[in-house]
């Protein structure tokens, strides 16, 4: 079974990858310009916070470091 992918998720991932940015303001502007979709900066920031894998990796690295020392 595949995970459903929302229009917001596709738009944010596509624009952030294409423009190499994680700034929700720039992403919102580019989504509107390039894709003709309107999402608020808050919607984009919420999506990015929920799906930010780097934070989980940093936390797991911190836990491993603390356990080893």
Order of alpha helices (4+ residues) and beta strands (2+ residues): alpha-alpha-alpha-alpha
